[in-house]
């Protein structure tokens, strides 16, 4: 048995919409759950009689049922399981989509999974698992390279980290919903699969069209990289050598000879950048931060990929290496000014300048820039209070 217990990334903003959906599901469960024996059929039913009409009934479908069924649950473990997985995977998706976008995505996932169940089954269904599957599918598309810490128990028990791509695809989709469907049970597998399909496909569309900001670590970037490699292999397989083939026009470029010292300098930079990438991929940020400081000591113009630079800047700040962290944040803002959460970086940099480096002018500059974009009330208050202190 394998149970995911946490992810290695945290939402940058409080996922209020995800918390609200969990609370709403629990409240509706408390008002609708009432196990009883139907006096007419003798069957054990989980819901109050008045709530049964809100289940999704494929034989007599009502439009409102495509949403209402997702807020009903047939037992305490049913709702605990669904809300647990919604909490694990939903918070980061909420952070990425925003509150309104996330709620709309959740409801659309419920509709899509309900339609998937209706097309393949004629028995009533209830539960948020289809909508949760859509959210989990979105997590797969948006954060496929993150690590999920899972608790396992067989003959032994313990924890281990598994990439989200493998855990969701092979365990949660293939094993839990394709292989497990051949074991007799009352699980709505088609609703789950429809939810996963919707979550993945909708997220890819949002990334591909630019409606949702993409990065080099999401599933769309992985697909584009795979396609570039595929085209390269297809081109080479025809006998074309991109390195030696004659070109229609040759341009002679004067070769600049490097001294041994310059070559050693370039090789050292290459090695350091490679080591930093490895440490970041391994989530060994203290080592990556130290290597980064060695890199900029050699060449101050070196800029790392966006996420690596941000992670290292955060690590330096957590180690109280404030001058180095400030410079890393400055480089980040200078080169990645269109980052979707740039106001968070500006707030952090302004606080470092204000509280630790006692540099009022750059502190005010960055805090004012952050104040115009912040939406979180607590962060906005922190920014405003800091500016008030600086102006006294």
Beta strands, then each sheet from edge to edge (+ up, - down):
strand 1: 2-7
strand 2: 33-37
strand 3: 44-47
strand 4: 147-153
strand 5: 157-163
sheet 1: 1+ 4- 5+
sheet 2: 2+ 3-
end
